[in-house]
Amino acid sequence: MNKKIRYSGVLLHPTCLPGGHGIGDMGEEAFRFVDMLADSSVGLWQILPLGPVGFGNSPYAVRSAFAGNEMLINLDLLSDEGYLSLDDVVIHPPFKDGSVDFAIVESFKLPLLIKAADNFLAHATDQVREEFAEYCETQSSWLDDYALYRAMVDHYHDSRWFCAWDKELTRRTDAAMAYWREAKRMEIGRWKALQFFFHQQWQALKHYANEKGIGIVGDIPIFVAHDSSDAWSNRKYLKIDENGLSEASSGVPPDAYSATGQLWGNPVYDWEALEADGFSWWIRRLEHQFAQTDLVRIDHFRGFDAYWEVPAGHATAEHGIWVEAPGKRLFETLRNRFGSLPVIAEDLGVITPEVEQLRDSNGFPGMKIAHFAFDVIGPGQLDPNNMYLPHNYPELCVAYTGTHDNDTTRGWYDHLDGTKQDIVRRYLSCSDDGVTWHLMRSIMASCAQYAIVPMQDVLQLGHLARMNLPGTCGEPNWCWRMKDADVGEKSIASLRALVLPFGRTATLKDLALGT
């Protein structure tokens, strides 16, 4: 009998790591977290998108699909390299314990990052300068535009290039681009240096994780933000007019949860333009992502088959239409370019047979969320055929208790009515205080090849540790952080007790997604 390859993983964004500078980063605590996963026989670390966040601090609304979040750069490592002093990293404001205050963090870190970038540009060794020059050249397809974009965001104190910037710059005329590239030469150099710092630190962390047998599961949103470097520099691939205004926005139609649907505000793709160019932008995006992570979760996968397009000028998503997307041809092109595609398809919500066919024909595992499983079909009666119940999971899927958009399992259970709580307890054969543990155990015991649990569930945390509440903006979304004591023997013992009995010890070398 062939041995089944079964994976376990933990979902935790790097901003949630503990540490001394107000936000998780790529320093010592990240390496310590990798050690904890390895000691627990866990083979996957799932993160959220790594890009620089904008308004609302959401990693799903970033300023670049390619750049890294500068706030994740570790200051201690920059001090070790001589670009900051010891006082720079030791003296800091009193940060919140257990959460991120993004405004305070940025006000503290950004001046120090700029100082480090200036010292780097002035004093780096010849060898490091050569490495930096090579990095800038190989990443020029996005880095040149991103660095100028960030310089201009600072100049105008506004990321909305389509309405707040000079019209000639909005339209990217040759004269305006040449003028501002010269006028902002120093600032451009700084932003490129910061991306070089991010690249070096992330690759060192990824290499360490991979050496320990741990694969990094990345995440990319299907759409880009309107006020991003991507939209400003690649509008030919988007339904955006010459003045930078969206001709249509993305969203989802009205459903049982929203009478007016959801209007996301992201510009939608001009798929004809993308395909006419051989899908080169998507090739570059996936190539960049595969260099940063070992697997890629693609958010809103159903949008590659058809997406909800709302014409400009509408305040809600009610008046949109479904528009077909060339997902089959896109993934054929990507497979021809990369061979295997280590992709996880976020296939939640109302999914059509066509979306399932696109997912299955590419060998992509979909997602199963245990929180969605407990529908009531009669007095005290559970629907045993619910596809989100762990005993119904197919082998090719990724099982979760919940994701970044769900409450913690403790918080989810506490907010259920008494009837549903009773159904959950009876299904899991446990008491109230054992629900989190037994739900994690049930997905580990399932047939799913991949089982991933949020770190908040490992720590048995309640509602206050929720990462995000969809449809809302600002704190406390994206703010939760672990505490130093959370990365220790208790967490290792908890994870090992979940992983080992069900043979979920596969490591990176066993990975074979989308082949």
C-alpha positions as CSV (number, residue, x, y, z in Angstrom):
1,M,0.0,0.0,0.0
2,N,1.3,3.4,-0.9
3,K,1.8,5.8,2.0
4,K,-0.4,8.9,1.8
5,I,1.5,12.2,1.9
6,R,-0.4,14.3,4.4
7,Y,0.5,17.9,5.3
8,S,-0.2,20.0,8.3
9,G,0.3,23.8,8.5
10,V,-0.2,26.9,10.6
11,L,-1.7,30.1,9.4
12,L,0.1,33.2,10.8
13,H,0.9,36.5,9.0
14,P,4.4,37.8,9.8
15,T,2.9,41.0,11.3
16,C,1.4,38.8,14.0
17,L,4.8,37.6,15.3
18,P,6.0,38.9,18.6
19,G,9.0,41.3,18.8
20,G,10.2,44.5,20.2
21,H,9.3,47.1,17.6
22,G,5.5,47.0,17.6
23,I,4.9,44.7,14.7
24,G,6.1,41.2,13.7
25,D,9.0,41.2,11.2
26,M,11.6,39.1,9.6
27,G,14.0,39.0,12.6
28,E,14.8,36.6,15.4
29,E,11.1,35.9,16.3
30,A,10.4,34.7,12.8
31,F,13.2,32.2,12.9
32,R,12.1,31.1,16.3
33,F,8.6,30.5,14.9
34,V,10.1,28.4,12.2
35,D,11.9,26.4,14.8
36,M,8.6,25.9,16.6
37,L,6.9,24.5,13.5
38,A,9.9,22.2,12.8
39,D,9.9,20.9,16.3
40,S,6.2,20.2,16.0
41,S,6.6,18.2,12.8
42,V,4.5,20.9,10.9
43,G,5.5,21.2,7.3
44,L,3.7,24.4,6.1
45,W,3.6,28.0,7.2
46,Q,0.8,29.9,5.6
47,I,1.0,33.7,5.4
48,L,-1.1,36.5,3.9
49,P,0.0,38.8,1.0
50,L,3.4,40.4,1.8
51,G,2.9,43.7,0.0
52,P,3.0,47.2,1.5
53,V,-0.4,48.0,2.9
54,G,-2.4,51.1,2.2
55,F,-5.5,52.7,3.8
56,G,-7.0,50.2,6.3
57,N,-3.8,48.2,6.6
58,S,-5.3,45.3,4.7
59,P,-2.7,42.9,3.1
60,Y,-5.4,42.4,0.4
61,A,-5.3,46.0,-0.7
62,V,-1.6,46.7,-1.2
63,R,0.3,49.4,-3.0
64,S,2.1,46.9,-5.2
65,A,1.6,43.3,-6.2
66,F,5.4,42.8,-6.3
67,A,6.9,45.0,-3.6
68,G,7.4,43.8,0.0
69,N,5.9,45.6,3.1
70,E,8.7,47.8,4.4
71,M,7.3,47.6,7.9
72,L,8.3,43.9,8.0
73,I,12.0,44.8,7.7
74,N,13.8,44.0,10.9
75,L,15.7,46.9,12.4
76,D,18.1,44.8,14.5
77,L,19.5,43.2,11.4
78,L,20.1,46.6,9.8
79,S,21.9,47.6,13.0
80,D,24.0,44.5,12.8
81,E,25.0,45.5,9.3
82,G,26.0,49.0,10.5
83,Y,23.2,50.9,8.8
84,L,21.6,51.9,12.2
85,S,23.1,52.5,15.6
86,L,22.3,50.5,18.8
87,D,20.3,53.5,20.2
88,D,18.2,53.5,17.1
89,V,16.8,50.1,17.8
90,V,16.9,50.0,21.6
91,I,15.0,53.3,22.2
92,H,11.4,53.2,21.1
93,P,7.9,54.2,22.2
94,P,5.8,51.9,24.4
95,F,4.1,49.7,21.9
96,K,0.8,47.8,22.5
97,D,1.1,44.3,23.9
98,G,-0.6,41.8,21.8
99,S,-1.7,44.1,18.9
100,V,-0.2,46.3,16.2
101,D,-0.8,50.1,16.2
102,F,0.1,50.6,12.5
103,A,0.3,54.4,12.8
104,I,2.7,54.4,15.8
105,V,4.8,51.6,14.2
106,E,5.1,53.6,10.9
107,S,5.9,56.8,12.7
108,F,8.7,55.0,14.6
109,K,10.1,52.7,11.9
110,L,9.9,54.7,8.7
111,P,12.4,57.4,9.7
112,L,14.8,54.7,10.8
113,L,14.3,52.8,7.6
114,I,15.1,55.9,5.6
115,K,18.2,56.5,7.8
116,A,19.3,53.0,7.1
117,A,18.7,53.3,3.4
118,D,20.7,56.6,3.3
119,N,23.6,55.0,5.2
120,F,23.4,51.9,2.9
121,L,23.5,54.1,-0.2
122,A,26.5,56.1,1.1
123,H,28.6,53.4,2.8
124,A,27.7,49.9,1.4
125,T,30.7,47.8,0.4
126,D,31.6,47.4,-3.2
127,Q,30.3,43.8,-3.1
128,V,27.0,44.8,-1.6
129,R,26.7,47.6,-4.2
130,E,27.1,45.1,-6.9
131,E,24.4,42.9,-5.4
132,F,22.1,45.9,-5.1
133,A,22.7,46.9,-8.7
134,E,22.0,43.4,-9.9
135,Y,18.8,43.3,-7.8
136,C,17.6,46.6,-9.3
137,E,18.3,45.4,-12.8
138,T,16.5,42.1,-12.4
139,Q,13.5,43.6,-10.7
140,S,13.3,46.8,-12.9
141,S,10.1,45.7,-14.6
142,W,8.2,46.7,-11.4
143,L,10.8,48.3,-9.1
144,D,11.4,51.4,-11.1
145,D,7.8,52.3,-11.2
146,Y,7.2,51.4,-7.6
147,A,10.0,53.5,-6.3
148,L,8.8,56.5,-8.2
149,Y,5.2,55.9,-7.2
150,R,6.2,55.8,-3.5
151,A,8.2,59.0,-3.9
152,M,5.2,60.7,-5.5
153,V,2.8,59.4,-2.8
154,D,5.1,61.1,-0.3
155,H,5.2,64.2,-2.4
156,Y,1.5,64.6,-2.8
157,H,0.6,63.0,0.6
158,D,-1.9,61.0,-1.4
159,S,-1.8,57.6,-3.1
160,R,-4.7,58.4,-5.4
161,W,-2.6,59.0,-8.6
162,F,-5.8,59.2,-10.7
163,C,-7.2,62.3,-9.0
164,A,-4.6,63.9,-6.7
165,W,-1.5,64.0,-8.9
166,D,-0.5,66.3,-11.7
167,K,-2.4,65.2,-14.8
168,E,0.7,64.8,-16.9
169,L,2.1,62.4,-14.3
170,T,-1.2,60.6,-14.0
171,R,-1.0,60.0,-17.8
172,R,2.7,59.1,-17.6
173,T,3.8,61.4,-20.4
174,D,7.5,61.1,-21.3
175,A,8.2,64.6,-20.2
176,A,6.6,64.2,-16.8
177,M,8.2,60.8,-16.1
178,A,11.6,62.1,-17.0
179,Y,11.2,65.3,-14.9
180,W,10.1,63.5,-11.8
181,R,12.6,60.6,-12.1
182,E,15.3,63.2,-11.9
183,A,13.7,65.4,-9.3
184,K,13.1,62.4,-7.0
185,R,16.3,60.6,-7.6
186,M,17.3,60.5,-4.0
187,E,13.9,59.3,-2.8
188,I,13.7,56.7,-5.6
189,G,17.1,55.3,-4.4
190,R,15.8,55.0,-0.9
191,W,12.7,53.1,-1.8
192,K,14.8,50.7,-4.0
193,A,17.2,50.2,-1.1
194,L,14.3,49.3,1.2
195,Q,13.0,46.8,-1.2
196,F,16.5,45.3,-1.4
197,F,16.5,45.0,2.4
198,F,13.2,43.3,2.3
199,H,14.3,40.9,-0.4
200,Q,17.5,39.9,1.5
201,Q,15.7,39.4,4.8
202,W,12.8,37.5,3.4
203,Q,15.0,35.2,1.3
204,A,17.1,34.5,4.3
205,L,14.0,33.5,6.3
206,K,12.6,31.5,3.5
207,H,15.9,29.6,3.0
208,Y,16.0,28.8,6.8
209,A,12.4,27.5,6.7
210,N,13.1,25.4,3.6
211,E,16.2,24.0,5.2
212,K,14.0,22.9,8.1
213,G,11.6,21.2,5.6
214,I,9.0,23.9,5.9
215,G,7.2,25.3,2.8
216,I,5.9,28.8,2.8
217,V,2.3,29.1,1.6
218,G,1.9,32.6,0.0
219,D,-1.3,34.4,-1.0
220,I,-2.2,36.8,-3.8
221,P,-5.4,38.7,-4.4
222,I,-6.8,38.3,-7.9
223,F,-7.3,42.0,-8.4
224,V,-5.0,45.0,-7.7
225,A,-5.9,48.2,-5.8
226,H,-6.8,51.3,-7.8
227,D,-4.4,53.5,-5.8
228,S,-1.5,51.1,-6.4
229,S,1.7,51.3,-8.4
230,D,0.3,48.4,-10.5
231,A,-2.7,50.3,-11.7
232,W,-0.7,53.5,-12.3
233,S,2.0,51.7,-14.4
234,N,-0.1,48.9,-16.0
235,R,-3.4,50.5,-16.8
236,K,-3.3,49.0,-20.3
237,Y,-4.2,45.7,-18.7
238,L,-7.1,47.3,-16.7
239,K,-10.4,48.9,-17.7
240,I,-9.1,52.3,-16.8
241,D,-9.3,55.4,-19.1
242,E,-6.5,57.7,-20.0
243,N,-7.2,59.9,-17.0
244,G,-6.9,57.0,-14.6
245,L,-10.6,56.6,-13.8
246,S,-12.1,53.1,-13.6
247,E,-14.6,52.2,-16.2
248,A,-15.8,49.3,-14.1
249,S,-15.2,47.9,-10.6
250,S,-15.1,44.4,-9.2
251,G,-17.4,42.9,-6.6
252,V,-20.0,40.2,-6.0
253,P,-23.7,40.2,-6.7
254,P,-26.5,40.5,-4.2
255,D,-27.0,37.3,-2.1
256,A,-28.6,36.1,1.1
257,Y,-26.0,38.0,3.1
258,S,-26.2,41.3,1.3
259,A,-29.2,42.7,-0.6
260,T,-27.0,45.1,-2.6
261,G,-24.0,42.8,-3.1
262,Q,-20.4,43.9,-2.4
263,L,-18.7,46.7,-4.4
264,W,-15.0,46.2,-3.9
265,G,-13.8,49.1,-5.9
266,N,-10.8,47.4,-7.6
267,P,-10.5,48.1,-11.3
268,V,-11.2,45.0,-13.4
269,Y,-8.9,43.4,-16.0
270,D,-9.0,44.0,-19.7
271,W,-8.5,40.3,-20.4
272,E,-8.3,40.9,-24.1
273,A,-5.3,43.1,-23.6
274,L,-3.7,40.7,-21.2
275,E,-4.2,37.8,-23.5
276,A,-3.0,39.7,-26.6
277,D,0.3,40.3,-24.6
278,G,0.6,36.6,-23.9
279,F,-0.5,37.0,-20.3
280,S,3.0,38.5,-19.6
281,W,1.9,40.4,-16.6
282,W,0.5,37.3,-14.9
283,I,3.6,35.4,-15.8
284,R,5.7,38.0,-14.1
285,R,3.4,38.1,-11.1
286,L,3.5,34.3,-10.6
287,E,7.2,34.1,-11.2
288,H,7.8,36.7,-8.5
289,Q,5.5,35.0,-6.1
290,F,7.0,31.6,-6.7
291,A,10.4,33.1,-5.8
292,Q,9.0,34.3,-2.5
293,T,6.9,31.3,-1.5
294,D,6.6,27.6,-2.2
295,L,2.9,27.4,-2.7
296,V,0.4,30.1,-3.7
297,R,-3.1,30.5,-2.6
298,I,-5.1,32.6,-5.2
299,D,-7.8,34.6,-3.6
300,H,-11.2,34.7,-5.4
301,F,-10.3,31.9,-7.8
302,R,-13.8,31.9,-9.3
303,G,-12.9,35.2,-11.0
304,F,-10.7,33.4,-13.5
305,D,-13.8,31.8,-14.9
306,A,-16.2,34.7,-14.6
307,Y,-16.2,37.9,-12.4
308,W,-18.9,40.4,-11.4
309,E,-18.3,43.7,-13.2
310,V,-20.1,46.8,-12.0
311,P,-20.1,49.8,-14.4
312,A,-18.5,53.0,-13.0
313,G,-20.9,55.4,-11.2
314,H,-22.9,52.8,-9.2
315,A,-22.8,53.0,-5.4
316,T,-23.7,49.3,-5.0
317,A,-23.0,46.1,-6.8
318,E,-26.7,45.5,-7.8
319,H,-26.3,46.5,-11.4
320,G,-23.3,44.4,-12.4
321,I,-23.0,41.6,-14.9
322,W,-21.0,38.4,-15.0
323,V,-18.1,38.7,-17.5
324,E,-16.2,35.6,-18.7
325,A,-12.5,35.4,-18.1
326,P,-10.0,33.3,-20.1
327,G,-8.9,31.2,-17.1
328,K,-8.4,28.0,-19.1
329,R,-6.1,29.7,-21.5
330,L,-4.3,31.6,-18.8
331,F,-3.5,28.5,-16.8
332,E,-2.4,26.7,-19.9
333,T,0.0,29.5,-20.6
334,L,1.3,29.5,-17.0
335,R,1.7,25.7,-17.1
336,N,3.7,26.0,-20.3
337,R,5.9,28.6,-18.7
338,F,6.4,27.0,-15.2
339,G,5.6,23.3,-15.7
340,S,3.9,22.5,-12.4
341,L,1.7,25.1,-10.7
342,P,1.8,24.9,-6.9
343,V,-1.5,26.7,-6.5
344,I,-4.3,26.5,-3.9
345,A,-7.6,27.8,-5.2
346,E,-9.7,29.9,-2.9
347,D,-13.1,28.5,-4.1
348,L,-15.4,29.6,-1.3
349,G,-18.8,31.0,-1.8
350,V,-21.2,30.2,-4.7
351,I,-19.1,28.1,-7.1
352,T,-20.3,27.0,-10.5
353,P,-19.5,23.6,-12.2
354,E,-17.3,25.6,-14.7
355,V,-15.2,27.0,-11.8
356,E,-14.9,23.4,-10.4
357,Q,-13.8,22.2,-13.8
358,L,-11.2,24.9,-14.0
359,R,-9.9,24.0,-10.5
360,D,-9.9,20.3,-11.0
361,S,-8.5,20.2,-14.5
362,N,-5.4,22.0,-13.2
363,G,-5.1,19.7,-10.2
364,F,-5.6,22.6,-7.7
365,P,-6.9,21.8,-4.3
366,G,-9.8,23.9,-3.1
367,M,-10.6,25.0,0.4
368,K,-12.9,23.5,3.1
369,I,-13.8,25.6,6.1
370,A,-15.1,23.7,9.1
371,H,-16.9,26.7,10.5
372,F,-19.2,26.6,7.5
373,A,-20.3,23.0,8.2
374,F,-23.0,23.1,10.8
375,D,-26.3,23.9,9.0
376,V,-29.5,22.9,10.8
377,I,-32.0,21.0,8.6
378,G,-34.4,20.1,11.3
379,P,-34.9,20.4,15.1
380,G,-31.5,19.7,16.5
381,Q,-30.5,17.9,13.2
382,L,-27.2,18.4,11.3
383,D,-27.0,18.0,7.5
384,P,-24.6,15.1,7.3
385,N,-24.0,15.8,3.6
386,N,-22.6,19.3,4.2
387,M,-19.5,19.5,2.1
388,Y,-17.7,21.4,4.8
389,L,-18.1,18.7,7.4
390,P,-14.7,17.0,7.9
391,H,-15.9,13.5,7.2
392,N,-17.0,14.7,3.7
393,Y,-13.7,16.2,2.6
394,P,-12.1,14.9,-0.6
395,E,-8.4,14.1,-0.5
396,L,-7.4,16.9,-2.9
397,C,-8.3,19.9,-0.7
398,V,-6.9,22.2,2.0
399,A,-8.9,21.9,5.2
400,Y,-9.1,24.8,7.7
401,T,-11.0,25.4,10.9
402,G,-11.2,29.0,9.8
403,T,-9.2,31.5,7.8
404,H,-8.2,35.2,8.4
405,D,-11.7,36.2,7.5
406,N,-13.3,34.0,10.1
407,D,-13.6,34.4,13.8
408,T,-11.3,32.2,15.9
409,T,-13.0,28.9,16.6
410,R,-13.6,29.9,20.2
411,G,-15.1,33.2,19.1
412,W,-17.2,31.5,16.4
413,Y,-18.6,28.9,18.8
414,D,-19.4,31.4,21.5
415,H,-21.5,33.4,19.0
416,L,-23.6,30.5,17.9
417,D,-27.1,30.0,19.3
418,G,-27.7,27.2,21.7
419,T,-29.1,24.9,19.1
420,K,-26.1,25.1,16.9
421,Q,-23.7,24.8,19.8
422,D,-25.4,21.6,20.8
423,I,-25.0,20.3,17.2
424,V,-21.3,21.2,17.2
425,R,-20.7,19.5,20.6
426,R,-22.5,16.3,19.5
427,Y,-20.7,16.1,16.2
428,L,-17.3,16.6,17.9
429,S,-18.3,14.5,21.0
430,C,-16.9,17.1,23.3
431,S,-17.8,19.6,25.9
432,D,-17.9,23.4,25.5
433,D,-14.3,24.0,26.5
434,G,-13.0,21.3,24.1
435,V,-14.6,22.6,20.9
436,T,-11.5,24.4,19.5
437,W,-9.2,21.4,20.1
438,H,-11.7,18.8,18.7
439,L,-12.5,20.9,15.6
440,M,-8.8,21.1,14.8
441,R,-8.4,17.4,15.5
442,S,-11.3,16.6,13.2
443,I,-9.7,18.3,10.2
444,M,-6.4,16.7,10.9
445,A,-8.2,13.3,11.0
446,S,-10.0,14.0,7.7
447,C,-9.0,12.7,4.3
448,A,-7.8,16.2,3.2
449,Q,-4.3,16.0,2.1
450,Y,-3.6,19.5,3.6
451,A,-4.8,20.6,7.0
452,I,-4.0,24.1,8.2
453,V,-5.0,25.8,11.5
454,P,-4.8,29.5,12.5
455,M,-2.3,30.1,15.3
456,Q,-5.1,31.7,17.3
457,D,-6.8,28.3,17.4
458,V,-3.6,26.6,18.5
459,L,-3.5,29.1,21.3
460,Q,-7.2,28.5,22.1
461,L,-7.9,32.2,21.8
462,G,-11.3,33.9,21.7
463,H,-13.0,36.6,19.7
464,L,-10.5,39.4,20.5
465,A,-7.9,37.5,18.6
466,R,-9.9,37.7,15.3
467,M,-7.7,38.8,12.4
468,N,-10.4,40.4,10.1
469,L,-14.1,41.1,9.9
470,P,-15.0,41.3,6.2
471,G,-16.9,44.4,5.2
472,T,-15.3,46.6,7.9
473,C,-12.2,48.8,7.8
474,G,-9.6,49.8,10.3
475,E,-8.8,48.6,13.8
476,P,-9.0,46.0,15.2
477,N,-8.7,44.3,11.7
478,W,-5.2,43.0,11.0
479,C,-3.9,44.1,14.4
480,W,-3.7,40.9,16.5
481,R,-0.2,39.8,17.6
482,M,1.2,36.9,19.5
483,K,3.0,37.4,22.7
484,D,6.5,36.2,23.4
485,A,5.4,33.3,25.7
486,D,3.1,32.0,22.9
487,V,6.1,30.6,21.0
488,G,7.2,27.9,23.4
489,E,6.9,24.3,24.6
490,K,3.2,24.4,25.2
491,S,2.5,25.4,21.5
492,I,4.9,22.7,20.3
493,A,3.2,20.0,22.4
494,S,-0.2,21.1,21.2
495,L,0.8,21.0,17.6
496,R,2.6,17.6,17.9
497,A,-0.5,16.1,19.5
498,L,-2.6,17.2,16.5
499,V,-0.1,16.3,13.8
500,L,1.6,13.0,14.8
501,P,-1.4,10.7,15.3
502,F,-2.7,11.4,11.8
503,G,0.6,11.1,10.0
504,R,0.6,14.8,9.0
505,T,4.4,15.2,8.9
506,A,5.1,15.7,5.2
507,T,7.8,18.3,4.5
508,L,8.7,20.5,1.6
509,K,10.5,17.8,-0.3
510,D,7.2,15.9,-0.5
511,L,5.4,18.8,-2.1
512,A,3.7,18.1,-5.5
513,L,0.9,20.6,-6.1
514,G,-0.6,21.3,-9.5
515,T,1.5,18.8,-11.4
